[in-house]
Amino acid sequence: MSMMQEFKDFAMKGNVLDMAVGVIMGAAFAPIVSTLVDNIVMPPIGYLMAGVDFSNLAVKLPTPTTPVDIKYGLFLNAVIKFVITAFAIFMLVKSVNKMFKKAEAAPAEPAPPPPTEVLLAQIRDALVKK
């Protein structure tokens, strides 16, 4: 088997395609969460905390040349973005698992017996009648 064929078999497996779709959807979802946190969630929280803008929160460390800022406000924004994203993914996984459980819980119709068993049952019934 050639390397190209092996790669094609690998790339076309369901799990790889599912993962690729998940990565693309996650990348598309990130700006939405970022905008939500920066423009909708954090301004009211800053307002409740006497007009504090979290993105500007920092600790300045004095140095002889240029002061160094530890921007913990940006870190807090990133943590909130992570929590929102993790919760959204949790809800998605939970709903998918629930959907699969419903599909598994539905009783499946029994498969018809193979033709040999049907013929054997007919022979048995014919012998019983004699």
C-alpha positions in Angstrom: 0.0 0.0 0.0 1.4 3.4 -1.0 1.9 6.2 1.5 -0.7 8.3 -0.4 -3.3 5.5 0.0 -2.5 5.2 3.7 -2.8 8.9 4.2 -6.1 9.0 2.3 -7.5 6.1 4.4 -6.4 8.0 7.5 -7.8 11.3 6.5 -11.1 9.9 5.4 -11.8 8.1 8.7 -14.8 9.5 10.5 -13.0 10.6 13.7 -10.5 12.7 11.8 -13.2 14.4 9.8 -15.2 15.0 13.0 -12.2 16.5 14.7 -11.5 18.8 11.7 -15.0 20.0 11.8 -14.8 20.6 15.5 -11.5 22.6 15.2 -13.0 24.8 12.4 -16.2 25.4 14.4 -14.1 26.2 17.5 -12.1 28.7 15.5 -15.3 30.3 14.2 -16.8 30.3 17.7 -13.8 32.1 19.3 -14.5 35.6 17.9 -18.1 35.4 19.0 -17.2 34.5 22.5 -14.5 37.2 22.5 -16.9 39.9 21.4 -19.5 38.6 23.9 -17.1 38.9 26.8 -15.4 42.1 25.8 -18.5 44.1 24.8 -21.5 42.6 26.7 -20.3 40.7 29.8 -17.4 42.8 31.1 -18.9 46.3 30.8 -21.7 45.7 33.3 -19.3 43.9 35.6 -16.9 46.9 35.3 -19.9 49.3 35.9 -20.8 47.4 39.1 -17.2 47.7 40.3 -17.2 51.6 40.0 -16.4 51.8 36.4 -13.3 49.5 36.3 -12.3 48.5 32.8 -10.9 45.0 33.2 -8.8 45.1 30.0 -6.8 48.0 31.5 -6.1 46.3 34.9 -2.4 45.8 35.4 0.3 45.8 37.9 3.3 48.0 37.0 6.7 46.6 38.0 9.4 49.3 38.2 12.5 48.7 36.2 15.4 51.0 35.6 14.5 51.5 31.9 10.9 50.7 30.9 8.2 49.7 33.4 6.8 46.1 32.9 3.1 45.6 33.1 1.5 42.4 34.4 -1.9 42.7 32.7 -4.1 40.5 34.9 -7.3 42.2 33.6 -6.7 40.6 30.1 -6.1 37.3 31.9 -9.5 37.6 33.7 -11.1 38.3 30.3 -9.5 35.2 28.9 -10.7 33.1 31.9 -14.2 34.3 31.4 -14.0 33.5 27.6 -12.8 30.0 28.5 -15.6 29.4 30.9 -18.2 30.5 28.4 -16.7 28.4 25.6 -16.3 25.4 27.9 -19.9 25.7 29.0 -21.2 26.0 25.4 -19.2 22.9 24.4 -20.5 21.1 27.5 -24.1 21.9 26.6 -23.4 20.7 23.0 -21.9 17.4 24.1 -24.7 16.9 26.6 -27.4 17.4 24.0 -25.6 15.0 21.5 -25.2 12.4 24.3 -28.9 12.7 25.1 -29.8 12.3 21.4 -27.7 9.1 21.2 -29.2 7.7 24.4 -32.7 8.2 22.9 -31.6 6.4 19.7 -30.2 3.5 21.7 -33.3 3.3 24.0 -35.7 2.9 21.1 -36.4 -0.9 20.7 -35.1 -2.3 17.5 -37.4 -4.6 15.5 -36.1 -8.2 15.6 -34.4 -9.3 12.5 -36.3 -11.9 10.3 -35.0 -15.4 10.7 -32.7 -16.7 8.1 -34.2 -18.8 5.2 -32.8 -22.0 6.6 -34.7 -21.6 9.9 -37.9 -20.8 7.9 -37.4 -24.0 5.9 -36.7 -26.1 9.0 -39.8 -24.7 10.7 -41.9 -25.7 7.7 -40.4 -29.2 7.7 -41.1 -29.5 11.4 -44.7 -28.3 11.0 -45.2 -30.8 8.1 -43.9 -33.7 10.3 -46.1 -32.7 13.2 -49.2 -32.9 10.9 -48.3 -36.5 9.8 
